């Protein structure tokens, strides 16, 4: 009973129909390397002045080959969680890292489901990076009237420090068409 009450109170703050965080630097992991962690992203509406938790996530990445890695994460509160996965390719390594990625997500809440596609380009180093991101969503419920599609751009800036235990603050600026939302976040990851 207490869990159901807390879930109904916290779910609107912690789970969304899309994954807006990046939670990674532009450097693709080497083959066989792993990274696991957790992150939180806060939402601040610049025009409305409202704020709250935008995303809580548990994540993991694995280096697949010299220039490719894959990642996944779960966000929300069970049983209301979203799933996200992506592949990244290392385009350039010198003088700065540049990677391109394509992610996809699915989120289901009651009879409403969204699917998202997220192309991303990041450039810089593990210590300081920036990038651009596009979010494309389609979703709907039980009725045709509940169907929607939306797309919007985002800018990413982040940093990281640590070797095995990595702390990565990031800021994402998303324009939803009517206003800009800034999403500051922090990820703590362990690499092995």
N, CA, C and O of each residue as an XYZ file, in Angstrom:
768
protein
N       0.819     -1.188      0.000
C       0.000      0.000      0.000
C       0.871      1.262      0.000
O       0.641      2.192     -0.774
N       1.885      1.274      0.894
C       2.786      2.415      0.951
C       3.556      2.572     -0.361
O       3.718      3.690     -0.852
N       4.040      1.442     -0.941
C       4.767      1.489     -2.208
C       3.887      2.032     -3.328
O       4.341      2.835     -4.142
N       2.625      1.595     -3.370
C       1.709      2.088     -4.404
C       1.478      3.584     -4.250
O       1.425      4.309     -5.243
N       1.342      4.050     -3.019
C       1.148      5.480     -2.773
C       2.359      6.296     -3.177
O       2.227      7.335     -3.823
N       3.558      5.821     -2.792
C       4.780      6.521     -3.177
C       4.974      6.517     -4.682
O       5.385      7.521     -5.262
N       4.679      5.392     -5.315
C       4.808      5.306     -6.770
C       3.905      6.308     -7.461
O       4.336      6.991     -8.390
N       2.666      6.407     -7.026
C       1.743      7.339     -7.684
C       2.151      8.787     -7.456
O       1.881      9.641     -8.302
N       2.799      9.083     -6.325
C       3.261     10.446     -6.068
C       4.541     10.777     -6.829
O       4.674     11.874     -7.372
N       5.486      9.832     -6.871
C       6.795     10.103     -7.447
C       6.906      9.814     -8.931
O       7.768     10.384     -9.600
N       6.065      8.951     -9.462
C       6.182      8.553    -10.860
C       6.160      9.725    -11.834
O       6.992      9.758    -12.740
N       5.248     10.693    -11.693
C       5.277     11.797    -12.647
C       6.579     12.582    -12.626
O       6.945     13.196    -13.628
N       7.284     12.572    -11.500
C       8.544     13.295    -11.415
C       9.721     12.489    -11.941
O      10.684     13.060    -12.453
N       9.652     11.149    -11.819
C      10.825     10.334    -12.096
C      10.793      9.607    -13.427
O      11.847      9.197    -13.913
N       9.674      9.436    -14.013
C       9.604      8.678    -15.253
C       8.944      9.528    -16.320
O       7.947     10.202    -16.062
N       9.494      9.495    -17.493
C       8.910     10.226    -18.600
C       8.771      9.303    -19.778
O       9.238      8.165    -19.754
N       8.126      9.800    -20.807
C       7.881      8.960    -21.969
C       9.081      8.926    -22.897
O       9.009      8.333    -23.974
N      10.202      9.561    -22.497
C      11.398      9.574    -23.330
C      12.627      9.647    -22.441
O      12.538     10.038    -21.276
N      13.763      9.274    -22.988
C      15.028      9.379    -22.273
C      15.795     10.562    -22.834
O      16.269     10.509    -23.969
N      15.924     11.625    -22.060
C      16.582     12.831    -22.553
C      18.065     12.887    -22.221
O      18.794     13.677    -22.822
N      18.527     12.082    -21.294
C      19.927     12.152    -20.879
C      20.844     11.503    -21.911
O      20.413     10.693    -22.731
N      22.122     11.881    -21.848
C      23.147     11.283    -22.701
C      23.963     10.279    -21.893
O      24.158      9.145    -22.332
N      24.439     10.684    -20.720
C      25.126      9.811    -19.761
C      26.359      9.119    -20.331
O      26.665      7.988    -19.953
N      27.067      9.788    -21.238
C      28.275      9.208    -21.825
C      29.116     10.294    -22.464
O      28.606     11.341    -22.864
N      30.423     10.032    -22.557
C      31.339     10.946    -23.231
C      31.448     10.529    -24.697
O      30.863      9.521    -25.095
N      32.196     11.298    -25.511
C      32.333     10.919    -26.922
C      33.297      9.761    -27.187
O      33.373      9.277    -28.316
N      34.040      9.306    -26.162
C      34.992      8.219    -26.381
C      34.305      6.865    -26.252
O      33.760      6.534    -25.199
N      34.335      6.083    -27.334
C      33.772      4.735    -27.345
C      34.651      3.835    -26.474
O      35.877      3.943    -26.508
N      34.029      2.951    -25.697
C      34.784      2.037    -24.842
C      35.593      1.049    -25.675
O      35.128      0.608    -26.726
N      36.808      0.690    -25.220
C      37.606     -0.321    -25.914
C      36.918     -1.693    -25.871
O      36.082     -1.934    -25.000
N      37.259     -2.583    -26.792
C      36.647     -3.920    -26.803
C      36.808     -4.621    -25.452
O      37.900     -4.660    -24.886
N      35.710     -5.169    -24.951
C      35.738     -5.910    -23.700
C      35.613     -5.074    -22.437
O      35.375     -5.628    -21.364
N      35.768     -3.736    -22.532
C      35.612     -2.860    -21.362
C      34.133     -2.705    -21.042
O      33.287     -2.709    -21.936
N      33.831     -2.568    -19.748
C      32.452     -2.398    -19.291
C      32.351     -1.165    -18.413
O      33.320     -0.756    -17.774
N      31.162     -0.581    -18.394
C      30.876      0.549    -17.519
C      29.459      0.381    -17.012
O      28.541      0.171    -17.805
N      29.262      0.469    -15.710
C      27.928      0.417    -15.114
C      27.781      1.621    -14.202
O      28.771      2.144    -13.692
N      26.543      2.062    -13.996
C      26.350      3.216    -13.140
C      24.900      3.581    -12.957
O      23.984      2.853    -13.339
N      24.734      4.735    -12.357
C      23.410      5.289    -12.114
C      23.476      6.793    -12.329
O      24.522      7.411    -12.132
N      22.356      7.376    -12.733
C      22.337      8.807    -12.986
C      21.002      9.418    -12.645
O      19.982      8.732    -12.572
N      21.023     10.714    -12.438
C      19.806     11.479    -12.200
C      19.876     12.729    -13.060
O      20.939     13.335    -13.198
N      18.756     13.111    -13.634
C      18.651     14.298    -14.470
C      17.509     15.134    -13.907
O      16.399     14.631    -13.735
N      17.772     16.398    -13.621
C      16.753     17.294    -13.096
C      16.173     18.119    -14.236
O      16.891     18.446    -15.181
N      14.907     18.458    -14.170
C      14.275     19.277    -15.195
C      13.985     20.669    -14.667
O      13.379     20.813    -13.605
N      14.411     21.703    -15.398
C      14.161     23.086    -15.017
C      13.554     23.800    -16.223
O      14.234     24.009    -17.228
N      12.288     24.169    -16.127
C      11.603     24.903    -17.190
C      11.991     26.374    -17.074
O      11.609     27.034    -16.108
N      12.748     26.900    -18.050
C      13.250     28.263    -17.966
C      12.142     29.310    -18.034
O      12.279     30.386    -17.452
N      11.058     29.017    -18.728
C       9.999     30.002    -18.879
C       8.938     29.888    -17.798
O       8.402     30.898    -17.344
N       8.627     28.653    -17.379
C       7.605     28.458    -16.367
C       8.145     28.472    -14.952
O       7.382     28.614    -13.996
N       9.467     28.325    -14.807
C      10.084     28.348    -13.491
C       9.875     27.088    -12.676
O      10.206     27.070    -11.491
N       9.335     26.027    -13.274
C       9.102     24.788    -12.541
C      10.321     23.885    -12.636
O      11.094     23.971    -13.589
N      10.490     23.011    -11.635
C      11.587     22.059    -11.673
C      11.171     20.782    -10.968
O      10.201     20.766    -10.210
N      11.916     19.704    -11.224
C      11.655     18.413    -10.611
C      12.630     17.395    -11.154
O      13.495     17.728    -11.964
N      12.500     16.159    -10.716
C      13.366     15.098    -11.225
C      12.873     14.706    -12.605
O      11.714     14.325    -12.772
N      13.756     14.799    -13.598
C      13.380     14.474    -14.956
C      13.656     13.035    -15.334
O      12.969     12.477    -16.190
N      14.668     12.414    -14.699
C      15.009     11.047    -15.066
C      15.945     10.438    -14.029
O      16.957     11.042    -13.675
N      15.615      9.258    -13.547
C      16.517      8.426    -12.751
C      16.854      7.221    -13.615
O      15.966      6.639    -14.238
N      18.128      6.839    -13.661
C      18.508      5.753    -14.575
C      19.560      4.842    -13.970
O      20.417      5.280    -13.203
N      19.484      3.574    -14.326
C      20.535      2.596    -14.094
C      21.045      2.214    -15.473
O      20.251      1.910    -16.363
N      22.378      2.226    -15.665
C      22.892      2.086    -17.019
C      24.099      1.168    -17.098
O      24.741      0.870    -16.091
N      24.392      0.731    -18.300
C      25.564     -0.073    -18.581
C      26.025      0.106    -20.013
O      25.208      0.361    -20.898
N      27.348     -0.027    -20.261
C      27.931      0.056    -21.606
C      28.980     -1.034    -21.740
O      29.571     -1.470    -20.752
N      29.207     -1.471    -22.977
C      30.248     -2.466    -23.254
C      30.891     -2.157    -24.599
O      30.202     -1.899    -25.586
N      32.223     -2.187    -24.625
C      32.955     -2.039    -25.873
C      32.851     -3.310    -26.692
O      33.170     -4.393    -26.203
N      32.405     -3.188    -27.940
C      32.220     -4.366    -28.791
C      33.394     -4.604    -29.726
O      33.817     -5.743    -29.920
N      33.925     -3.522    -30.311
C      35.059     -3.617    -31.219
C      35.869     -2.338    -31.098
O      35.567     -1.486    -30.262
N      36.893     -2.198    -31.924
C      37.781     -1.032    -31.831
C      37.015      0.294    -31.888
O      37.402      1.245    -31.208
N      35.961      0.381    -32.666
C      35.251      1.650    -32.849
C      33.764      1.598    -32.502
O      33.037      2.543    -32.808
N      33.300      0.535    -31.881
C      31.858      0.388    -31.612
C      31.630     -0.042    -30.160
O      32.293     -0.951    -29.659
N      30.691      0.620    -29.501
C      30.214      0.134    -28.212
C      28.702      0.196    -28.184
O      28.073      0.806    -29.048
N      28.125     -0.447    -27.172
C      26.671     -0.433    -27.022
C      26.339     -0.143    -25.567
O      27.119     -0.433    -24.660
N      25.173      0.433    -25.370
C      24.749      0.754    -24.012
C      23.272      0.513    -23.836
O      22.522      0.372    -24.801
N      22.873      0.469    -22.587
C      21.466      0.321    -22.264
C      21.182      0.927    -20.913
O      22.080      1.059    -20.081
N      19.939      1.296    -20.691
C      19.545      1.809    -19.384
C      18.063      1.586    -19.135
O      17.261      1.408    -20.052
N      17.745      1.603    -17.858
C      16.371      1.504    -17.389
C      16.115      2.765    -16.566
O      16.942      3.143    -15.736
N      14.975      3.417    -16.793
C      14.648      4.573    -15.973
C      13.198      4.479    -15.501
O      12.369      3.838    -16.146
N      12.900      5.121    -14.375
C      11.553      5.114    -13.822
C      11.485      4.344    -12.522
O      12.508      4.088    -11.888
N      10.266      3.972    -12.122
C      10.028      3.187    -10.916
C       9.212      1.971    -11.332
O       8.128      2.125    -11.894
N       9.716      0.748    -11.066
C       8.951     -0.444    -11.448
C       7.559     -0.410    -10.843
O       7.427     -0.029     -9.680
N       6.537     -0.778    -11.553
C       6.566     -1.401    -12.874
C       6.541     -0.391    -14.019
O       6.423     -0.789    -15.178
N       6.647      0.895    -13.728
C       6.591      1.933    -14.768
C       8.004      2.347    -15.132
O       8.542      3.306    -14.578
N       8.598      1.626    -16.059
C       9.972      1.893    -16.454
C      10.064      2.041    -17.965
O       9.254      1.501    -18.718
N      11.065      2.781    -18.377
C      11.402      2.876    -19.783
C      12.681      2.110    -20.032
O      13.528      1.996    -19.146
N      12.824      1.589    -21.224
C      14.029      0.877    -21.636
C      14.673      1.630    -22.785
O      13.984      2.089    -23.696
N      16.003      1.759    -22.745
C      16.745      2.491    -23.766
C      17.971      1.677    -24.145
O      18.611      1.074    -23.283
N      18.299      1.658    -25.425
C      19.520      1.016    -25.898
C      20.118      1.819    -27.030
O      19.388      2.488    -27.761
N      21.444      1.768    -27.193
C      22.071      2.485    -28.299
C      23.340      1.787    -28.762
O      23.922      0.969    -28.051
N      23.747      2.133    -29.964
C      25.036      1.755    -30.546
C      25.760      3.045    -30.885
O      25.152      4.004    -31.359
N      27.092      3.059    -30.632
C      27.897      4.235    -30.984
C      29.074      3.819    -31.845
O      29.608      2.718    -31.709
N      29.467      4.715    -32.727
C      30.613      4.493    -33.594
C      31.599      5.641    -33.400
O      31.213      6.810    -33.419
N      32.889      5.298    -33.210
C      33.938      6.304    -33.055
C      34.337      6.797    -34.439
O      34.976      6.069    -35.199
N      33.964      8.025    -34.768
C      34.241      8.600    -36.086
C      35.677      9.108    -36.152
O      36.380      8.861    -37.131
N      36.114      9.821    -35.108
C      37.446     10.425    -35.047
C      38.015     10.202    -33.647
O      37.279     10.234    -32.661
N      39.340      9.975    -33.564
C      40.010      9.830    -32.265
C      41.005     10.946    -31.986
O      41.326     11.210    -30.828
N      41.499     11.605    -33.030
C      42.547     12.596    -32.849
C      42.301     13.777    -33.774
O      42.069     13.534    -34.958
N      42.330     15.014    -33.350
C      42.819     15.534    -32.074
C      41.767     15.488    -30.945
O      42.114     15.636    -29.773
N      40.512     15.288    -31.290
C      39.464     15.119    -30.275
C      38.635     13.887    -30.651
O      38.640     13.442    -31.799
N      37.934     13.355    -29.671
C      37.024     12.247    -29.942
C      35.735     12.785    -30.541
O      35.181     13.778    -30.069
N      35.266     12.113    -31.592
C      33.952     12.406    -32.170
C      33.254     11.062    -32.359
O      33.797     10.151    -32.984
N      32.048     10.950    -31.813
C      31.294      9.706    -31.978
C      29.871     10.029    -32.400
O      29.314     11.069    -32.048
N      29.310      9.120    -33.153
C      27.912      9.216    -33.558
C      27.175      8.014    -33.020
O      27.693      6.897    -33.047
N      25.973      8.235    -32.534
C      25.211      7.136    -31.969
C      23.761      7.174    -32.395
O      23.234      8.213    -32.795
N      23.133      6.030    -32.301
C      21.706      5.931    -32.564
C      21.096      5.107    -31.446
O      21.456      3.949    -31.239
N      20.164      5.725    -30.728
C      19.503      5.047    -29.619
C      18.025      4.879    -29.895
O      17.460      5.547    -30.762
N      17.408      3.985    -29.153
C      15.961      3.754    -29.252
C      15.432      3.462    -27.853
O      16.130      2.882    -27.022
N      14.190      3.872    -27.604
C      13.595      3.621    -26.293
C      12.138      3.220    -26.445
O      11.501      3.478    -27.466
N      11.629      2.579    -25.392
C      10.211      2.271    -25.307
C       9.777      2.524    -23.864
O      10.489      2.175    -22.922
N       8.610      3.131    -23.704
C       8.053      3.415    -22.382
C       6.576      3.063    -22.428
O       5.870      3.447    -23.361
N       6.108      2.334    -21.423
C       4.697      1.940    -21.372
C       4.118      2.323    -20.022
O       4.701      2.022    -18.980
N       2.971      2.990    -20.043
C       2.281      3.407    -18.827
C       0.794      3.164    -19.025
O       0.174      3.785    -19.889
N       0.218      2.271    -18.239
C      -1.186      1.863    -18.384
C      -1.434      1.407    -19.824
O      -0.865      0.405    -20.255
N      -2.281      2.132    -20.579
C      -2.527      1.731    -21.969
C      -1.851      2.677    -22.960
O      -2.241      2.741    -24.126
N      -0.837      3.413    -22.495
C      -0.153      4.393    -23.336
C       1.305      3.960    -23.529
O       1.989      3.635    -22.558
N       1.781      3.955    -24.782
C       3.142      3.534    -25.095
C       3.803      4.571    -25.991
O       3.172      5.107    -26.901
N       5.079      4.852    -25.729
C       5.857      5.698    -26.634
C       7.099      4.939    -27.078
O       7.630      4.100    -26.351
N       7.549      5.252    -28.288
C       8.790      4.730    -28.845
C       9.595      5.929    -29.300
O       9.071      6.808    -29.984
N      10.877      5.974    -28.923
C      11.729      7.099    -29.289
C      12.951      6.655    -30.058
O      13.464      5.554    -29.859
N      13.416      7.536    -30.951
C      14.656      7.345    -31.703
C      15.533      8.559    -31.412
O      15.046      9.689    -31.426
N      16.838      8.335    -31.143
C      17.722      9.401    -30.684
C      19.067      9.391    -31.410
O      20.005      8.769    -30.910
N      19.207     10.045    -32.557
C      20.541     10.209    -33.141
C      21.316     11.274    -32.345
O      20.766     12.316    -31.988
N      22.605     10.993    -32.074
C      23.435     11.884    -31.256
C      24.832     11.968    -31.851
O      25.367     10.971    -32.335
N      25.422     13.159    -31.814
C      26.830     13.353    -32.172
C      27.490     14.081    -31.007
O      27.036     15.151    -30.600
N      28.568     13.495    -30.468
C      29.315     14.088    -29.361
C      30.758     14.317    -29.790
O      31.312     13.529    -30.557
N      31.376     15.405    -29.293
C      32.770     15.717    -29.611
C      33.460     16.271    -28.372
O      32.842     16.955    -27.556
N      34.757     15.965    -28.240
C      35.548     16.461    -27.119
C      36.395     15.356    -26.542
O      36.947     14.533    -27.272
N      36.498     15.340    -25.201
C      37.269     14.315    -24.497
C      36.409     13.772    -23.362
O      35.261     14.182    -23.190
N      36.973     12.843    -22.588
C      36.254     12.368    -21.400
C      36.143     13.468    -20.359
O      35.250     13.432    -19.513
N      37.041     14.448    -20.412
C      37.074     15.530    -19.424
C      36.162     16.699    -19.770
O      35.680     17.380    -18.865
N      35.909     16.952    -21.054
C      35.049     18.061    -21.474
C      34.503     17.745    -22.867
O      35.272     17.490    -23.794
N      33.167     17.761    -23.015
C      32.582     17.430    -24.306
C      31.271     18.177    -24.516
O      30.689     18.734    -23.585
N      30.833     18.169    -25.757
C      29.562     18.767    -26.135
C      28.994     18.003    -27.307
O      29.662     17.151    -27.893
N      27.760     18.312    -27.645
C      27.167     17.616    -28.776
C      25.754     18.062    -29.068
O      25.200     18.949    -28.418
N      25.194     17.417    -30.069
C      23.817     17.678    -30.469
C      23.051     16.357    -30.451
O      23.620     15.280    -30.629
N      21.764     16.476    -30.235
C      20.922     15.294    -30.123
C      19.549     15.629    -30.699
O      19.057     16.746    -30.538
N      18.948     14.677    -31.358
C      17.571     14.821    -31.834
C      16.737     13.761    -31.131
O      17.185     12.625    -30.970
N      15.542     14.118    -30.718
C      14.616     13.167    -30.115
C      13.374     13.101    -30.987
O      12.717     14.117    -31.214
N      13.055     11.927    -31.468
C      11.852     11.711    -32.282
C      10.978     10.693    -31.574
O      11.408      9.565    -31.332
N       9.750     11.082    -31.238
C       8.840     10.199    -30.509
C       7.587      9.917    -31.304
O       7.094     10.774    -32.037
N       7.080      8.719    -31.154
C       5.727      8.366    -31.596
C       5.101      7.618    -30.431
O       5.784      6.896    -29.705
N       3.826      7.792    -30.263
C       3.177      7.124    -29.142
C       1.679      7.123    -29.297
O       1.122      7.763    -30.190
N       1.045      6.399    -28.419
C      -0.402      6.361    -28.447
C      -0.953      5.419    -27.409
O      -0.236      4.659    -26.758
N      -2.261      5.505    -27.286
C      -2.972      4.667    -26.342
C      -3.954      3.778    -27.055
O      -3.719      3.359    -28.188
N      -5.058      3.487    -26.391
C      -6.058      2.590    -26.943
C      -6.861      3.192    -28.079
O      -7.415      2.453    -28.893
N      -6.941      4.529    -28.160
C      -7.733      5.191    -29.187
C      -6.839      5.872    -30.210
O      -5.732      6.303    -29.886
N      -7.317      5.970    -31.438
C      -6.564      6.628    -32.502
C      -6.320      8.093    -32.147
O      -5.285      8.650    -32.516
N      -7.257      8.727    -31.436
C      -7.100     10.134    -31.064
C      -5.915     10.347    -30.133
O      -5.388     11.456    -30.043
N      -5.494      9.297    -29.440
C      -4.383      9.401    -28.494
C      -3.018      9.282    -29.160
O      -1.997      9.378    -28.480
N      -2.975      9.076    -30.474
C      -1.720      8.900    -31.187
C      -1.054     10.251    -31.428
O      -1.726     11.234    -31.739
N       0.271     10.295    -31.284
C       0.989     11.538    -31.529
C       2.384     11.235    -32.073
O       2.874     10.109    -31.989
N       2.995     12.251    -32.623
C       4.382     12.202    -33.050
C       5.006     13.548    -32.736
O       4.350     14.576    -32.897
N       6.251     13.572    -32.293
C       6.923     14.823    -31.948
C       8.419     14.651    -32.132
O       8.959     13.563    -31.930
N       9.077     15.720    -32.513
C      10.527     15.723    -32.635
C      11.079     17.041    -32.153
O      10.475     18.089    -32.383
N      12.235     17.005    -31.478
C      12.831     18.242    -30.998
C      14.335     18.075    -30.807
O      14.818     16.974    -30.545
N      15.076     19.192    -30.943
C      16.531     19.157    -30.813
C      16.972     19.334    -29.365
O      16.209     19.792    -28.513
N      18.225     18.959    -29.110
C      18.831     19.187    -27.806
C      20.316     19.425    -27.939
O      20.955     18.889    -28.844
N      20.872     20.223    -27.047
C      22.303     20.465    -26.962
C      22.811     19.825    -25.679
O      22.145     19.887    -24.646
N      23.988     19.210    -25.742
C      24.563     18.501    -24.603
C      25.923     19.109    -24.275
O      26.713     19.379    -25.180
N      26.203     19.324    -22.998
C      27.536     19.713    -22.536
C      27.826     18.907    -21.288
O      26.959     18.769    -20.426
N      29.033     18.372    -21.178
C      29.350     17.560    -20.013
C      30.830     17.522    -19.715
O      31.657     18.010    -20.484
N      31.134     16.941    -18.602
C      32.508     16.769    -18.173
C      32.606     15.452    -17.417
O      31.583     14.830    -17.130
N      33.792     15.027    -17.096
C      33.976     13.801    -16.325
C      35.288     13.841    -15.586
O      36.245     14.466    -16.042
N      35.340     13.183    -14.452
C      36.590     13.065    -13.724
C      36.604     11.746    -12.972
O      35.570     11.254    -12.521
N      37.807     11.184    -12.846
C      37.982      9.878    -12.225
C      38.455      8.864    -13.254
O      38.285      9.067    -14.456
N      39.057      7.757    -12.779
C      39.539      6.717    -13.666
C      38.622      5.499    -13.662
O      37.958      5.218    -14.661
N      38.580      4.777    -12.549
C      37.689      3.620    -12.447
C      36.306      4.033    -11.973
O      35.295      3.514    -12.446
N      36.270      4.973    -11.031
C      35.014      5.538    -10.553
C      34.876      6.899    -11.207
O      35.654      7.809    -10.922
N      33.894      7.047    -12.080
C      33.780      8.226    -12.928
C      32.554      9.029    -12.540
O      31.448      8.492    -12.482
N      32.744     10.310    -12.276
C      31.652     11.237    -12.002
C      31.484     12.111    -13.233
O      32.443     12.736    -13.686
N      30.272     12.162    -13.782
C      30.035     12.896    -15.028
C      28.835     13.816    -14.914
O      27.704     13.384    -15.136
N      29.061     15.088    -14.568
C      27.962     16.046    -14.634
C      27.689     16.400    -16.099
O      28.617     16.452    -16.906
N      26.436     16.641    -16.440
C      26.094     17.085    -17.793
C      24.901     18.022    -17.733
O      24.117     17.996    -16.785
N      24.778     18.845    -18.759
C      23.643     19.749    -18.900
C      23.088     19.560    -20.304
O      23.832     19.613    -21.283
N      21.795     19.342    -20.401
C      21.134     19.198    -21.693
C      20.124     20.319    -21.819
O      19.338     20.557    -20.903
N      20.141     21.006    -22.945
C      19.202     22.086    -23.217
C      18.262     21.585    -24.312
O      18.700     21.336    -25.434
N      16.980     21.436    -23.998
C      16.004     20.881    -24.936
C      14.964     21.937    -25.260
O      14.433     22.603    -24.371
N      14.683     22.080    -26.542
C      13.641     23.014    -26.981
C      12.433     22.209    -27.430
O      12.495     21.496    -28.431
N      11.332     22.321    -26.692
C      10.128     21.539    -26.966
C       9.175     22.218    -27.945
O       8.078     21.705    -28.170
N       9.548     23.340    -28.529
C       8.685     24.016    -29.477
C       8.025     25.249    -28.894
O       7.776     26.216    -29.614
N       7.737     25.231    -27.602
C       7.128     26.388    -26.961
C       8.027     26.984    -25.887
O       7.778     28.101    -25.433
N       9.043     26.282    -25.480
C       9.931     26.770    -24.438
C      11.140     25.877    -24.302
O      11.168     24.752    -24.802
N      12.139     26.398    -23.618
C      13.382     25.676    -23.431
C      13.439     25.108    -22.028
O      13.095     25.790    -21.062
N      13.871     23.863    -21.911
C      14.055     23.214    -20.621
C      15.523     22.846    -20.479
O      16.111     22.249    -21.380
N      16.110     23.202    -19.350
C      17.490     22.841    -19.056
C      17.461     21.655    -18.109
O      16.732     21.656    -17.116
N      18.261     20.642    -18.425
C      18.288     19.406    -17.651
C      19.699     19.163    -17.109
O      20.505     18.516    -17.778
N      20.015     19.670    -15.906
C      21.310     19.338    -15.320
C      21.266     17.936    -14.722
O      20.248     17.527    -14.164
N      22.359     17.207    -14.838
C      22.367     15.843    -14.323
C      23.725     15.422    -13.823
O      24.722     16.105    -14.056
N      23.766     14.300    -13.135
C      25.001     13.722    -12.645
C      24.929     12.218    -12.783
O      23.933     11.600    -12.407
N      25.979     11.629    -13.322
C      26.084     10.179    -13.445
C      27.312      9.717    -12.673
O      28.366     10.349    -12.748
N      27.187      8.646    -11.950
C      28.318      8.004    -11.291
C      28.438      6.614    -11.932
O      27.497      5.821    -11.908
N      29.630      6.337    -12.511
C      29.844      5.081    -13.223
C      31.127      4.402    -12.749
O      32.078      5.063    -12.333
N      31.136      3.084    -12.820
C      32.306      2.290    -12.484
C      32.749      1.558    -13.737
O      31.956      0.848    -14.355
N      34.016      1.726    -14.118
C      34.526      1.087    -15.332
C      35.445     -0.079    -14.965
O      36.306      0.043    -14.094
N      35.248     -1.210    -15.645
C      36.081     -2.389    -15.405
C      36.267     -3.173    -16.684
O      36.941     -4.203    -16.685
